[in-house]
Amino acid sequence: MATTEAYPRTVLYCGVCTLPPEYCEFGGTTKKCEEWLEKNQPALHNKLYSQEALEQNLSSLSIEARQRAEKDAQKKAAKAAAAEARHNETLATSKVLIKRIERNKRKYVTAVQGLEAFGLDIKKVAKDFGKKFATGSSVTKVPGGGEEVTVQGDLSDDILEYIEENYKDVPEDNIELIEDKKKKKAETAG
């Protein structure tokens, strides 16, 4: 019995859909995957997408199968485009709310909501705020669903500037400052 030595193989993964390039056609972003492959791996791109390779693959299919494959490709591309449009619309309508909340007397906390809509890791952001402003910072659940970062102190303006400078994924137009005051008890005339 002959033994064959197995060496570790290096597998290339697509930078767009994260599948091996041979399987990109089964994802929804075939066109973008092909562009990525052409830019980053021209030799493999020629092997997979050259005119000869495409003709060889098409010649093995029946006419009906070709039509089905073409329809499926169009459907997948349309689905991917619709999903991207929905994602962009969600980003455009999402707001980051920075609230200054009065606790008692002159004590404040600052709550930041809506960062997760922009793909930010809330726990990492809370840690960044804590380090930057040298204060307590935590992640708390919001009654309506979702999470917010709560920072000790009146830091709403500072946090606004910090988000604008360090988190470029969040457009400045989507950030709102809100001041939330506790209702004072009605004073009785005596």
Helices and strands as residue ranges (DSSP letters): G 21-26, H 30-40, H 42-49, H 51-59, H 63-93, E 96-102, E 108-113, G 115-118, H 122-133, E 137-141, E 147-152, H 156-166, G 172-174, E 175-180
